[in-house]
Amino acid sequence: MKVGVLALQGAFGLHVKALERLGIDAIEVRSLDNFDASEALIIPGGESTTMSFLLESSGIFDSLRERSAEGMPILGTCAGMILLSSKITDGRSDQKPLNLMSVEIRRNGYGRQIDSFESDLSIEGFDASFRGIFIRAPLVESVGEEVEVLAEVNGRPVMCRQGSIIATSFHPELADDDRIHAEFLEMVSSS
């Protein structure tokens, strides 16, 4: 199994380590060649505007949209969720989302760095809670009918699935718990 982790910017290293703990050698995706060698992709947290520009300048943006349409499994966390969204309500005018998941997102919707928090999440399909770590987290303002909400905080979606895409507004790679990565790998195996 060849799982890529977008390594253009952001917190990709901890995703690579989570995959390694689960027996997967990750591909650090920095070019179209790295991306083309990947069967699945993790888009980490980071600065979504910068990541958006780097996706375009590297040539990965359009290829990612095409591969997703063909069913490529994708896990997006925090900024990854912002990039996967259909609309960014407070993004820069020159920032465009991948439009791969029918969710509207507000960047830093839970507040600035000082407003970061943790919450025990009840995730659909998990037999025990998952500690969600929210750092300048995006807020899901709305979801389309085709989106399955897997976890919420105060009635707001924080983990969603649409087809072969899973997105979280929190950072599962920071938790001492690899269940979300393991669930993603199960999806990759079955695709």
GIGI-V157027 format. One record per residue. RES is the residue in three letters. SS is DSSP state (~ for helix, > for strand, _ for the rest). OMEGA is omega in whole degrees, -180 to 180 (* if undefined). Layout:
BEGIN
RES | SS | OMEGA
RES | SS | OMEGA
END
This chain:
BEGIN
MET | _ | -179
LYS | _ | -178
VAL | > | 178
GLY | > | 172
VAL | > | -180
LEU | > | -173
ALA | _ | 178
LEU | _ | -177
GLN | _ | 173
GLY | _ | -171
ALA | _ | -176
PHE | _ | -174
GLY | ~ | -179
LEU | ~ | 173
HIS | ~ | 178
VAL | ~ | -180
LYS | ~ | 178
ALA | ~ | 178
LEU | ~ | 179
GLU | ~ | 178
ARG | ~ | 180
LEU | _ | 175
GLY | _ | -178
ILE | _ | 172
ASP | _ | -177
ALA | > | 172
ILE | > | 176
GLU | > | -174
VAL | > | 178
ARG | _ | -177
SER | _ | 178
LEU | ~ | 178
ASP | ~ | 177
ASN | ~ | -179
PHE | ~ | -179
ASP | ~ | 179
ALA | _ | -176
SER | _ | 175
GLU | _ | -178
ALA | > | -176
LEU | > | 169
ILE | > | 175
ILE | > | -173
PRO | _ | 170
GLY | _ | -179
GLY | _ | 178
GLU | _ | -169
SER | ~ | -180
THR | ~ | 179
THR | ~ | -180
MET | ~ | 179
SER | ~ | 179
PHE | ~ | -180
LEU | ~ | 175
LEU | ~ | 180
GLU | ~ | -176
SER | ~ | 179
SER | _ | -178
GLY | _ | -177
ILE | ~ | -173
PHE | ~ | -177
ASP | ~ | 179
SER | ~ | 178
LEU | ~ | 177
ARG | ~ | 180
GLU | ~ | -178
ARG | ~ | 177
SER | ~ | 178
ALA | ~ | 178
GLU | _ | 176
GLY | _ | 179
MET | _ | 177
PRO | > | -179
ILE | > | 171
LEU | > | 178
GLY | > | -179
THR | > | 178
CYS | _ | 178
ALA | ~ | 176
GLY | ~ | 177
MET | ~ | 178
ILE | ~ | -179
LEU | ~ | -179
LEU | ~ | -172
SER | _ | 176
SER | _ | -180
LYS | > | 174
ILE | > | -171
THR | _ | -179
ASP | _ | 180
GLY | _ | 175
ARG | _ | -178
SER | _ | -180
ASP | _ | 177
GLN | _ | 178
LYS | _ | 178
PRO | _ | 178
LEU | _ | 179
ASN | _ | -180
LEU | _ | 179
MET | _ | -176
SER | _ | 176
VAL | > | 172
GLU | > | -172
ILE | > | 169
ARG | > | 180
ARG | _ | 179
ASN | _ | -174
GLY | _ | 178
TYR | _ | 177
GLY | _ | -178
ARG | _ | -179
GLN | ~ | -178
ILE | ~ | -180
ASP | ~ | 179
SER | _ | -178
PHE | > | 175
GLU | > | -179
SER | > | 174
ASP | > | -174
LEU | > | 170
SER | _ | -176
ILE | _ | -180
GLU | _ | 179
GLY | _ | 179
PHE | _ | -178
ASP | _ | 177
ALA | _ | -177
SER | _ | 179
PHE | > | -179
ARG | > | 179
GLY | > | 180
ILE | > | -173
PHE | > | -180
ILE | _ | -176
ARG | _ | -169
ALA | _ | 174
PRO | _ | 178
LEU | > | 177
VAL | > | -178
GLU | > | 176
SER | > | 177
VAL | > | 176
GLY | _ | -178
GLU | _ | -177
GLU | _ | -178
VAL | _ | 176
GLU | > | 178
VAL | > | -177
LEU | > | 179
ALA | > | -180
GLU | > | 168
VAL | > | -179
ASN | _ | 178
GLY | _ | 179
ARG | > | 178
PRO | > | 175
VAL | > | 174
MET | > | -176
CYS | > | 175
ARG | > | 173
GLN | > | -178
GLY | _ | -178
SER | _ | -179
ILE | > | 172
ILE | > | 178
ALA | > | 178
THR | > | 175
SER | _ | 178
PHE | _ | -176
HIS | _ | -180
PRO | ~ | -179
GLU | ~ | 179
LEU | ~ | 179
ALA | _ | 176
ASP | _ | -170
ASP | _ | -176
ASP | _ | -175
ARG | ~ | 179
ILE | ~ | 176
HIS | ~ | 179
ALA | ~ | 178
GLU | ~ | 177
PHE | ~ | -180
LEU | ~ | 175
GLU | ~ | 178
MET | ~ | 178
VAL | ~ | -179
SER | ~ | -177
SER | ~ | -179
SER | _ | *
END
